Amino acid sequence: MKKTQTVMIWLLPLIIIGGLFEPVLGYLVVAMMAFFLILSFFRGRYWCWNLCPRGAFLDAVISKVSRNKLSPKKFSESWFRWLVFFLFMAFLIFRIIKTGGSAIAIGAVFVSMCIITTVISVILGVITKHRSWCLICPMGMLQDKIGSFKKTPQANPKP
């Protein structure tokens, strides 16, 4: 496990377990999302492979129990990744609207989304490769797209 993952891994149980008692911990998810979306302009999916608390957990724990089978081919297909992205975003937006604007309830939505996606990632990680979730992670897909906007500097730009 990378040093950066060692530092970040503790955030997953803090949000998942602590968030059940203190829903405002869900705002840590919002803060991480804001940070990695900005970071992705400069470093693509650096967050996913070096800083993601769930990724660190998948590397440290689930890799030990994974069946290490190939991930389903459709996980790499653009249409499927976009489908997962839009379904999760629609579900997230729907749940936030249903809170009526309550700050505590909105925090709870992010905690529950973290729990749901972690359960899915563990199931996928055990029955296939430990990082199978990372192929379809909505936030990872968004980082891919944002990272692709990065312009390649020209060697000798003409005046």
C-alpha positions in Angstrom: 0.0 0.0 0.0 1.3 3.5 -0.9 2.1 6.0 1.8 -0.7 8.3 0.6 -3.2 5.5 0.9 -2.0 4.8 4.5 -2.9 8.3 5.3 -6.2 8.3 3.5 -7.6 4.9 4.4 -8.9 5.9 7.8 -11.4 8.3 6.1 -13.6 5.4 4.8 -14.5 4.0 8.2 -14.8 7.5 9.6 -17.4 8.4 7.0 -19.2 5.0 6.9 -19.3 4.3 10.6 -19.0 7.8 12.1 -21.5 9.1 9.5 -24.2 6.8 10.9 -23.9 8.7 14.2 -22.9 12.1 12.8 -24.4 12.6 9.3 -22.5 15.9 8.9 -19.5 13.7 8.2 -21.0 13.2 4.8 -19.7 16.6 4.0 -16.2 15.1 4.0 -17.4 13.2 0.8 -18.4 16.6 -0.7 -15.0 18.1 0.2 -13.1 15.1 -1.2 -15.2 15.3 -4.4 -14.4 19.0 -4.8 -10.7 18.4 -4.2 -10.4 15.5 -6.6 -12.4 17.2 -9.4 -10.0 20.2 -9.2 -7.0 17.8 -9.0 -8.2 15.9 -12.1 -7.7 19.0 -14.3 -4.0 18.7 -13.5 -3.4 15.0 -12.7 -6.3 13.0 -14.2 -7.2 10.0 -12.0 -4.3 10.5 -9.6 -6.8 10.7 -6.8 -8.2 7.2 -7.6 -4.9 5.4 -7.6 -3.2 7.3 -4.8 -5.6 9.1 -2.5 -9.0 7.4 -2.6 -9.9 6.0 0.8 -12.1 3.3 -0.8 -9.3 2.4 -3.3 -6.9 2.1 -0.4 -9.3 -0.2 1.4 -9.8 -2.3 -1.7 -6.0 -2.6 -2.1 -5.3 -3.3 1.5 -8.2 -5.6 2.4 -10.3 -6.8 -0.5 -7.2 -7.7 -2.6 -6.5 -10.5 0.0 -9.9 -12.1 -0.5 -10.6 -11.3 -4.2 -11.2 -14.2 -6.6 -9.0 -12.2 -9.0 -11.2 -12.9 -12.0 -11.5 -10.6 -15.0 -13.9 -7.7 -14.6 -16.9 -7.9 -16.9 -16.0 -6.4 -20.3 -18.9 -4.0 -20.3 -17.2 -2.2 -17.3 -14.7 -0.8 -19.7 -17.3 0.3 -22.3 -18.0 4.0 -22.4 -21.8 3.6 -22.7 -21.9 1.5 -19.6 -19.7 3.8 -17.6 -21.9 6.8 -18.6 -25.1 4.8 -17.7 -23.7 4.1 -14.2 -22.7 7.7 -13.9 -26.1 9.1 -14.8 -28.0 6.5 -12.6 -25.9 7.4 -9.6 -26.1 11.1 -10.2 -29.9 10.9 -10.7 -30.3 8.9 -7.5 -28.0 11.4 -5.6 -29.9 14.4 -6.9 -33.3 12.8 -6.2 -32.3 12.0 -2.6 -30.9 15.5 -2.0 -34.1 17.1 -3.3 -36.1 14.8 -0.9 -34.2 16.3 2.1 -36.0 19.6 1.8 -32.7 21.4 2.2 -31.9 20.0 5.7 -28.1 20.2 6.1 -28.1 17.1 8.4 -30.2 15.2 5.9 -28.0 16.2 3.0 -24.9 15.0 4.9 -26.8 11.7 5.6 -27.4 11.3 1.8 -23.6 11.5 1.2 -22.9 9.0 4.0 -25.5 6.6 2.6 -24.1 7.0 -1.0 -20.7 6.2 0.4 -22.0 3.1 2.1 -23.9 1.9 -1.0 -20.9 2.4 -3.3 -18.6 0.7 -0.8 -20.9 -2.3 -0.5 -21.0 -2.6 -4.3 -17.2 -2.2 -4.5 -16.6 -4.9 -1.9 -19.0 -7.4 -3.7 -17.4 -6.7 -7.1 -14.0 -6.8 -5.6 -14.5 -10.2 -4.0 -16.1 -11.9 -7.0 -13.9 -10.3 -9.6 -10.7 -8.2 -9.3 -10.4 -6.1 -6.1 -10.5 -2.8 -8.0 -13.4 -3.7 -10.4 -15.5 -0.9 -8.9 -12.9 1.6 -10.0 -13.7 0.8 -13.7 -17.3 2.0 -13.3 -16.9 4.5 -10.4 -18.9 7.6 -11.4 -16.4 9.9 -9.8 -13.5 8.1 -11.5 -15.2 8.4 -14.8 -15.7 12.1 -14.3 -12.1 12.5 -13.4 -11.2 10.7 -16.7 -13.3 13.2 -18.7 -12.0 16.2 -16.8 -8.4 15.0 -17.1 -8.8 14.6 -20.9 -9.4 18.4 -21.2 -5.8 19.0 -20.1 -4.0 20.7 -22.9 -0.6 19.3 -24.0 1.9 22.1 -24.1 3.6 22.8 -27.4 7.3 22.3 -27.6 8.0 25.5 -29.5 4.9 27.6 -29.9 5.2 30.1 -32.8 4.7 33.8 -32.1 
